Amino acid sequence: MRINSKLLRCLGVGCMLTYTGMAHAELNVFACEPEYAALAKALAPTATIYAATTALQDPHQVQARPSLIAKMRQADLVVCAGADLEVGWLPMLQMKSANAKVLSREQGLFFAAEHIDTLDKLATVDRSMGDVHALGNPHLHFDPKRLLQVATALSAKMQQLDPEGTAAYQRALSDFSERWQAAISRWEAQAQGLKGKKVFAYHSSFKYLFNWIGIEQVADLEPKPGLMPSSSHLASLLTRAAQGDILAVVVASYQDDRGANWLADKANLPVVRLPMSVGGNDDSQDLFSLYDSVISLLNGVK
């Protein structure tokens, strides 16, 4: 039986397209937190990206569920904050997923904190200090300049894992960097009126944000990191609030606000609930709108 020559050519093209598609498979990215899922999406728009947590979850405390294990088993790249933020659950996922591609930094494991100078590093740590991070504060995504450093390093990691996509990753990084640097100038102008303001806040979740725009966190609602606010500690903060220079009590989207509400009621202060990450409120749908929302909420305090 004779086969039409056009059909043979079409079959050949089809096979070539199929082979090309197989040769350049898009990255499968497992992001420990939603801010890094959003960053990965900006740098690799066609990648498959899964966020292990939401902005309404405490990223310190995550269960190594079977669904997370299954997602990590499929990953080419795991992107996390680092600085031991995920130390209570990430190693278990790595072990149970048995995915050799994401066990080491030389391959597909990426920690954002290792690519910037973190705040609040500690030379020594002991149990009496509470839930502290010797490697520094891991909530670095609220410093836009540090996050741009992370973006550059993450793009390089993506290019290492997927060299055939290098040109596309470089274009995406260039586009993100240009838009991000323009946004930094806008955000800094919008936040000028916040410089020098003082707040009470829960944990050190917004340390990088406050450091960047010049807000002073006078005290923490936690008597020690990781401990719930106690009556005696809140009473001491009430005494401090009597000085009349506190702008607000700040809590993150996932944090229990009972202590904050008690203190705010007694001291006649507003409570500002800030989105901790992308998805922390209706306005925070990506990294750009996350920053827009946080600065708008702080500026809206009367």
C-alpha positions in Angstrom: 0.0 0.0 0.0 1.4 3.4 -1.0 1.3 6.2 1.6 0.7 9.7 0.4 4.0 11.8 0.6 2.2 14.7 2.2 0.9 12.5 4.9 4.5 11.3 5.5 5.8 14.8 5.8 3.0 15.8 8.2 3.7 12.7 10.3 7.4 13.7 10.3 6.6 17.3 11.5 4.3 15.9 14.1 7.0 13.6 15.5 9.5 16.4 15.5 7.1 18.7 17.4 6.4 16.0 19.9 10.1 15.4 20.4 10.8 19.1 20.8 8.1 19.4 23.4 9.5 16.4 25.3 13.0 17.8 25.1 12.0 21.1 26.7 9.6 20.2 29.5 8.6 23.2 31.7 9.7 23.3 35.3 7.6 21.9 38.0 8.0 24.2 41.0 7.1 23.5 44.7 6.9 26.8 46.6 6.9 26.6 50.4 5.1 29.9 50.8 2.7 31.9 48.5 5.2 34.8 48.0 7.6 32.4 46.4 5.0 30.8 44.3 4.2 34.3 43.0 7.8 35.1 42.4 8.3 31.9 40.6 5.3 32.6 38.4 6.7 36.0 37.5 10.1 34.5 36.5 8.7 31.4 34.8 5.2 32.2 33.6 4.6 28.8 31.9 6.0 26.7 34.7 3.7 24.4 36.8 3.8 26.0 40.3 2.3 24.7 43.5 2.1 26.7 46.8 2.3 24.4 49.9 0.8 27.0 52.2 -1.5 30.0 52.1 -1.2 33.5 53.6 -3.8 32.4 56.2 -1.4 29.7 57.6 1.5 30.0 60.0 4.4 28.9 57.8 6.3 27.8 60.9 3.7 25.1 61.6 2.7 22.9 58.6 1.8 19.2 58.6 3.6 17.0 56.1 0.3 15.8 54.5 0.2 13.1 51.8 -0.9 15.7 49.3 2.2 17.8 49.9 4.4 14.7 49.7 2.9 13.9 46.3 3.5 17.4 45.0 7.1 17.4 46.2 7.6 14.0 44.5 6.8 15.7 41.2 9.0 18.8 41.7 12.0 19.8 39.8 12.6 22.8 42.0 11.7 23.6 45.6 11.7 27.2 46.6 11.5 28.2 50.3 12.2 31.2 52.5 14.9 29.3 54.5 16.6 30.5 57.6 15.0 27.5 59.3 11.4 28.8 58.8 10.4 25.4 57.4 12.7 23.3 59.6 9.7 21.6 61.3 8.2 20.2 58.2 10.3 20.5 55.0 12.8 17.7 55.9 10.0 15.3 56.4 8.5 16.1 53.0 11.9 15.6 51.4 12.4 12.3 53.1 9.0 10.9 52.3 8.8 12.2 48.7 12.2 10.4 48.0 12.8 12.9 45.2 16.5 13.1 44.7 16.2 16.2 42.5 15.2 18.5 45.5 17.5 17.1 48.2 20.4 19.5 47.8 21.1 23.1 46.9 23.4 21.9 44.1 20.3 20.5 42.4 16.7 21.7 42.8 16.6 23.1 46.4 16.5 26.9 46.8 16.4 28.9 50.0 15.8 32.7 49.5 17.5 33.7 52.8 20.8 32.3 51.6 21.0 34.9 48.8 20.6 38.1 51.0 21.9 39.5 54.2 19.2 38.6 56.7 18.2 40.8 59.7 18.5 39.7 63.3 21.1 36.9 63.0 22.1 35.4 66.3 25.5 34.0 67.2 24.0 31.6 69.8 20.5 30.3 70.5 19.1 28.5 73.5 15.6 27.3 74.4 15.1 30.2 76.9 14.9 32.6 74.0 11.7 31.2 72.5 11.1 30.4 68.8 14.0 32.4 67.3 16.0 32.0 64.1 19.7 31.9 64.5 20.2 32.4 60.7 18.1 35.6 60.8 14.5 36.7 60.3 13.1 34.6 57.4 10.2 37.0 56.4 12.4 38.8 54.0 9.9 39.1 51.2 8.8 42.4 52.6 12.0 44.1 51.6 11.6 44.8 47.9 15.3 45.4 47.3 16.3 42.1 49.0 13.5 40.3 47.1 15.0 41.6 43.8 18.3 39.9 44.8 16.4 36.7 45.5 14.6 37.0 42.1 18.0 37.3 40.3 19.3 34.2 42.1 16.1 32.2 41.6 16.2 33.0 37.8 19.8 31.7 37.7 18.7 28.5 39.4 15.9 28.0 36.9 18.4 28.5 34.1 20.7 25.9 35.6 17.9 23.4 35.8 16.4 24.2 32.4 19.2 25.6 30.2 17.1 25.4 27.1 14.8 28.0 28.5 17.6 30.4 29.4 16.5 33.1 27.0 12.9 33.1 28.2 14.0 33.2 31.9 16.3 36.1 31.2 13.5 38.0 29.5 11.1 37.4 32.3 13.7 38.5 34.9 14.4 41.7 32.9 10.7 42.5 32.7 10.1 41.8 36.4 13.1 43.8 37.5 12.1 46.8 35.4 8.6 46.8 36.8 9.7 46.1 40.3 12.3 48.9 40.5 9.7 51.4 39.2 7.2 50.1 41.8 9.9 50.5 44.6 10.2 54.2 43.8 6.4 54.6 43.9 6.0 52.7 47.2 8.8 54.7 48.9 7.1 57.9 47.9 3.7 56.6 49.2 5.3 55.5 52.5 7.1 58.8 53.3 4.5 59.8 55.9 5.0 56.5 57.8 8.7 57.2 58.5 9.4 57.5 62.2 6.0 56.1 63.3 5.9 53.6 66.2 3.8 50.4 66.4 3.2 47.3 68.5 3.2 44.2 66.4 2.7 40.5 66.8 6.0 38.5 66.3 8.6 39.9 64.0 6.6 39.1 60.9 7.0 42.6 59.4 10.5 43.4 60.5 11.8 43.8 56.9 8.8 46.0 56.0 9.3 48.3 59.0 13.1 48.4 58.5 12.6 49.4 54.8 10.0 52.2 55.3 11.3 53.5 58.7 8.6 52.3 61.1 9.8 51.3 64.6 8.3 48.2 66.2 8.4 49.4 69.9 7.3 46.0 71.3 6.1 42.5 70.4 2.8 41.2 71.6 4.6 37.9 72.3 6.5 37.9 75.6 8.9 35.6 73.7 8.9 34.5 70.1 6.4 31.7 69.7 4.5 32.3 73.0 1.0 33.6 73.1 0.5 37.1 74.6 0.1 36.9 78.4 -2.0 39.1 80.6 1.1 40.5 82.4 2.9 41.2 79.2 -0.1 43.0 77.6 -0.5 45.0 80.8 3.1 46.2 80.4 2.4 47.2 76.8 -0.7 49.1 78.0 1.6 51.1 80.3 3.9 51.8 77.3 1.0 52.9 75.2 0.1 55.6 77.7 3.0 57.7 76.3 0.7 58.4 73.4 3.1 57.8 70.5 1.9 54.4 69.2 0.3 54.5 65.7 -1.4 51.1 65.8 -1.3 47.4 66.8 -0.2 45.3 63.8 -1.0 41.7 63.2 -0.6 39.4 60.2 -3.4 37.7 58.3 -2.9 34.3 60.0 -2.3 35.5 63.6 -4.7 35.3 66.5 -5.8 38.9 67.2 -7.4 38.4 70.6 -4.4 39.9 72.5 -4.2 42.7 69.9 -7.9 43.6 70.2 -7.7 43.6 74.0 -4.7 46.0 74.0 -6.1 48.2 71.3 -9.4 48.5 73.1 -7.8 49.5 76.4 -5.3 51.8 74.8 -7.7 53.3 72.3 -5.5 52.2 69.3 -6.5 50.8 65.9 -5.7 47.2 65.0 -4.2 46.9 61.5 -4.4 43.4 60.0 -1.9 43.2 57.2 -1.7 40.4 54.6 1.3 38.3 55.4 1.6 37.2 51.8 -0.1 36.9 48.4 -3.7 36.0 49.1 -3.7 37.4 52.6 -6.6 39.7 51.6 -8.8 40.3 48.6 -6.4 43.0 47.3 -3.2 41.0 47.4 -3.3 38.8 44.2 0.4 39.1 43.3 3.6 40.6 44.8 2.9 44.0 43.4 -0.6 44.2 44.8 0.6 42.8 48.1 2.9 45.7 48.6 0.2 48.1 47.4 -2.3 46.7 50.0 0.2 46.8 52.9 1.2 50.4 52.3 -2.4 51.5 51.7 -3.6 49.8 55.0 -0.8 51.5 57.0 -1.4 54.9 55.4 -5.1 54.5 56.2 -4.5 54.5 60.0 -6.1 57.5 61.6 
